[in-house]
Amino acid sequence: MLNLIVNLWLREGASVEAFEAFEREAQRLIMRHGGSIDRCWRPSQAGPDDPFEVQLVSFPSRAELAAYLADPGVKARAAERERLIARTTVLEVASADYLGT
């Protein structure tokens, strides 16, 4: 399993509703390739440098992630993404189950 922490910064003036609609469609495309946006969080007291949203995204493997990134539907939405999202960072993470949870 490939797990990603995705931090998204909303572009100034972008509509939250438009962003949410965009992400619902992203979820549909991600699921087409066996992945999922598993969780979404928004900082409760965000500072000016904090992301608007933090997501846990998973794919069965790098191959499915690569297929998603190459999907024509993703490429077709690039301009809309650019209009809504100012910045993205992605961090691949692995479980550290030392707490037994």
C-alpha positions as CSV (number, residue, x, y, z in Angstrom):
1,M,0.0,0.0,0.0
2,L,1.3,3.5,-0.9
3,N,0.2,6.2,1.6
4,L,0.5,9.9,0.9
5,I,0.0,12.9,3.0
6,V,-1.1,15.7,0.6
7,N,-1.1,19.3,1.8
8,L,-3.2,21.7,-0.3
9,W,-3.2,25.5,-0.2
10,L,-6.3,27.1,-1.7
11,R,-5.6,30.0,-4.1
12,E,-6.6,33.4,-2.7
13,G,-10.1,34.2,-3.8
14,A,-10.9,30.5,-4.8
15,S,-14.3,29.3,-3.7
16,V,-14.4,26.5,-1.1
17,E,-17.4,25.1,-2.8
18,A,-15.6,24.9,-6.1
19,F,-12.6,23.3,-4.4
20,E,-14.8,20.7,-2.7
21,A,-16.5,19.9,-6.1
22,F,-13.1,19.5,-7.7
23,E,-11.9,17.2,-4.9
24,R,-15.1,15.0,-5.2
25,E,-14.2,14.5,-8.9
26,A,-10.6,13.8,-8.0
27,Q,-11.8,11.1,-5.6
28,R,-13.8,9.5,-8.5
29,L,-10.7,9.5,-10.7
30,I,-8.5,8.2,-7.9
31,M,-10.9,5.4,-7.2
32,R,-10.8,4.5,-10.9
33,H,-7.2,3.5,-10.3
34,G,-7.8,1.6,-7.0
35,G,-6.9,4.6,-4.8
36,S,-8.8,6.6,-2.3
37,I,-8.8,9.9,-0.4
38,D,-9.1,8.2,2.9
39,R,-9.2,11.3,5.2
40,C,-9.4,15.0,4.9
41,W,-8.5,17.5,7.7
42,R,-8.6,21.3,7.9
43,P,-6.5,23.1,10.5
44,S,-8.8,24.4,13.2
45,Q,-6.7,27.5,13.7
46,A,-4.7,27.9,10.5
47,G,-1.9,30.4,10.2
48,P,-1.1,32.2,7.0
49,D,1.5,29.5,6.0
50,D,-0.6,26.5,6.9
51,P,-2.3,24.4,4.2
52,F,-6.1,24.8,3.7
53,E,-6.5,21.0,3.7
54,V,-4.5,17.9,4.6
55,Q,-5.4,14.6,3.0
56,L,-4.4,11.0,3.5
57,V,-4.4,9.4,0.0
58,S,-3.7,5.8,-0.6
59,F,-3.1,3.7,-3.7
60,P,-2.4,-0.1,-3.9
61,S,1.0,0.6,-5.5
62,R,3.1,3.1,-7.4
63,A,1.8,1.7,-10.6
64,E,-1.8,2.7,-9.8
65,L,-0.6,6.2,-8.7
66,A,1.3,6.5,-12.0
67,A,-1.8,5.4,-13.9
68,Y,-3.9,8.0,-12.0
69,L,-1.4,10.8,-12.8
70,A,-1.5,9.8,-16.5
71,D,-5.3,9.6,-16.7
72,P,-6.7,11.9,-19.4
73,G,-9.3,13.0,-16.9
74,V,-6.6,14.3,-14.5
75,K,-4.8,16.1,-17.4
76,A,-8.1,17.6,-18.6
77,R,-8.6,19.2,-15.2
78,A,-5.2,20.8,-14.9
79,A,-6.4,24.4,-15.7
80,E,-9.2,24.1,-13.1
81,R,-6.7,22.8,-10.5
82,E,-4.4,25.7,-11.2
83,R,-7.3,28.1,-10.7
84,L,-8.2,26.6,-7.3
85,I,-5.0,25.3,-5.8
86,A,-2.0,27.5,-5.2
87,R,0.4,24.9,-3.8
88,T,0.6,21.2,-3.1
89,T,3.1,19.1,-1.2
90,V,3.2,15.3,-1.1
91,L,4.9,13.2,1.5
92,E,5.0,9.4,1.2
93,V,4.5,7.9,4.6
94,A,4.7,4.4,6.2
95,S,3.1,3.1,9.4
96,A,5.1,3.4,12.6
97,D,3.1,1.0,14.7
98,Y,5.2,1.2,17.8
99,L,2.3,2.3,19.9
100,G,0.3,-0.8,19.2
101,T,-2.8,1.1,17.9
